[in-house]
Amino acid sequence: MTALAQEAPVTTPETTTPGPDLDEVLWQAWKAMELPEGLRAEIIEGFIEVSPTGRFSHAKQLLRYLDSESRPYHVNNDMNVMFGRNVWIPDAFVSPEDDDEFVTEDGLGLDARCVGLIVEIVSPGHDGTQRDRVRKRRAYARAGIPVYVLVDAYDGRGIVTVLTAPCPAEAAYAIENRVHFGTDVAIPEGPAKGFVIGEAITGPPRKG
């Protein structure tokens, strides 16, 4: 009797259709958004976040300080700061006066490389505080923003936090200086070095 060898079944590799590039989908969705006046849309850590448009009412003081020191920088708000497919609209940020070379190719904003300082006024509510204290803190550190300032009326009786020495690989800042409202704190480095944030900007400590 002759034994016949059974042929191994012929298999073909499965073909998979690549799924959509989620970053691209998010990017196109953001560009297509039309929001009512008073709202802003940002892309933070892979999510589109919609929040009320922020205002740093004392940005003029910062601008006057830069002018008085003859520093070639200006203060912006309501402008997109771009880092890859991340988009932020800080309450205020400092960039060079001559920033044409930093405008992104699509003209949608400024490259984060030119930003020397960002100020955020912490928004109320859990989503607002987590966005400014946690998600944006990581995002700005990851982008290498040299100085991040949070003015937070919802942390106890009010806290100003100045974050410096970003570690992009760790998405963290190595140096943190926290002071209570009513206590002066100076920006330690960068284009706004020496600018003092005190009670004239924050107001007095909150009651309670």
C-alpha positions in Angstrom: 0.0 0.0 0.0 1.3 3.4 -0.9 0.6 6.2 1.5 -0.3 9.5 -0.1 1.0 12.7 1.4 -1.8 15.1 2.0 -1.1 18.5 0.5 -1.1 21.4 2.9 -4.0 23.7 2.3 -3.2 26.7 0.3 -3.8 29.9 2.2 -3.7 33.5 1.0 -2.7 36.3 3.3 -5.6 38.4 4.6 -5.8 41.8 3.0 -6.9 44.6 5.2 -8.0 48.0 4.1 -6.1 50.7 6.0 -8.4 52.6 8.3 -8.7 56.4 8.1 -5.8 58.4 9.6 -7.6 59.6 12.8 -5.3 62.6 13.1 -6.3 63.6 9.6 -10.0 63.1 10.3 -9.7 65.2 13.4 -7.8 67.8 11.6 -10.3 68.1 8.8 -13.2 68.1 11.3 -11.6 71.0 13.1 -11.0 73.0 10.0 -14.6 72.6 9.0 -16.1 73.7 12.3 -18.1 76.9 12.4 -18.7 78.0 16.0 -20.9 80.8 17.3 -19.1 83.9 18.5 -17.6 83.6 21.9 -16.5 80.0 21.5 -13.2 78.5 20.4 -12.2 75.0 19.3 -8.8 73.6 20.1 -7.1 70.2 19.4 -5.5 69.0 22.6 -4.0 65.6 22.9 -6.1 64.1 20.2 -9.5 65.6 21.0 -11.3 68.6 19.8 -12.3 70.8 22.8 -14.8 73.6 22.6 -14.7 76.3 25.3 -15.6 79.9 25.8 -13.2 82.4 24.2 -10.7 83.5 26.9 -9.6 87.0 27.7 -6.5 88.1 29.5 -7.7 91.6 30.3 -4.2 92.7 31.6 -2.4 91.7 28.4 -1.9 95.4 27.7 0.3 95.6 30.9 2.4 92.8 29.5 2.6 94.5 26.1 3.6 97.9 27.8 6.3 96.0 29.7 7.7 94.5 26.6 7.7 98.0 24.9 9.3 99.7 27.9 12.1 97.1 27.8 12.5 97.6 24.0 12.0 93.9 23.5 11.0 92.9 19.9 8.0 90.8 21.0 4.3 91.3 21.1 1.3 89.8 23.0 -1.4 87.9 21.1 -4.7 86.3 21.9 -7.5 84.8 19.7 -4.8 83.4 17.4 -4.0 79.7 16.7 -0.8 78.3 18.0 0.1 75.1 16.0 2.2 72.1 17.0 1.8 69.3 14.5 -1.9 68.6 14.4 -2.5 70.2 17.8 -4.1 73.6 17.8 -4.3 75.9 20.8 -5.8 79.4 21.3 -4.2 80.6 24.5 -5.6 83.5 26.5 -2.3 85.3 25.8 1.0 84.4 24.4 4.3 86.2 23.5 5.9 85.8 20.1 8.4 87.9 18.0 7.1 91.0 16.4 8.5 89.8 13.1 6.7 86.5 13.1 6.1 86.1 9.4 8.6 83.2 9.1 6.6 81.3 11.7 3.2 81.4 10.0 2.3 77.9 9.1 2.2 76.9 5.4 -1.6 76.7 5.4 -1.8 80.2 7.1 -3.9 78.9 9.9 -1.7 80.1 12.8 1.8 80.4 14.2 4.2 77.6 14.8 4.7 76.9 18.5 8.5 77.2 18.0 8.2 81.0 18.1 6.2 81.2 21.4 8.2 82.2 24.4 5.4 82.4 27.0 1.8 81.3 27.3 -0.7 82.6 29.9 -4.0 80.8 30.6 -6.7 82.0 32.9 -8.1 78.8 34.3 -11.8 78.3 33.4 -14.4 77.2 36.0 -15.8 73.7 36.2 -14.1 70.3 36.1 -13.6 70.3 32.4 -12.1 73.8 32.4 -9.7 73.2 35.3 -8.5 69.8 33.9 -8.0 71.4 30.5 -5.7 74.2 31.8 -4.1 72.5 34.7 -3.5 69.0 33.2 -4.0 68.6 29.5 -2.6 71.9 28.3 0.2 71.7 30.8 1.3 68.4 29.2 0.7 69.7 25.7 2.7 72.9 26.2 5.6 71.0 27.8 5.6 68.4 25.0 5.9 71.4 22.5 8.7 72.9 24.5 6.9 76.1 25.4 9.6 77.8 27.7 7.2 79.4 30.2 3.6 78.5 31.0 1.7 80.7 33.4 -1.7 79.7 35.0 -3.8 82.3 36.8 -6.1 80.1 38.7 -8.9 81.6 40.8 -10.3 78.2 41.5 -7.3 76.7 43.3 -8.0 77.5 47.0 -8.1 81.3 47.4 -6.3 81.8 44.1 -2.9 80.6 42.8 -0.5 81.8 40.1 1.7 79.0 38.8 4.8 79.7 36.7 6.1 76.6 35.0 9.5 76.6 33.3 12.2 74.1 32.1 9.9 72.0 29.8 10.9 68.3 29.3 9.2 67.4 25.9 9.9 63.7 26.1 8.2 63.6 29.5 5.4 66.1 28.7 6.3 67.8 32.0 7.8 71.0 33.4 10.8 70.5 35.7 10.4 73.8 37.6 7.1 74.9 39.2 6.6 78.1 41.2 3.2 78.6 42.9 2.2 81.7 44.7 -1.1 82.9 46.3 -3.1 85.7 44.8 -1.8 88.9 46.3 1.9 87.8 46.2 4.1 89.1 43.5 5.8 86.6 41.2 8.2 87.6 38.3 8.6 85.7 35.0 12.1 84.2 35.5 13.2 83.9 31.8 12.3 84.4 28.2 11.0 87.4 26.3 8.9 88.6 29.3 11.6 88.1 31.9 11.1 90.4 34.9 7.4 91.0 34.3 5.6 90.9 37.6 2.2 89.2 38.1 0.7 90.6 41.3 -2.5 91.7 42.8 -3.0 94.4 40.2 -3.5 91.5 37.7 -5.0 88.7 39.8 -7.0 90.7 42.2 -6.9 90.0 46.0 -7.0 86.5 47.4 -10.5 85.0 47.2 -12.6 84.8 50.4 -13.4 81.6 52.1 
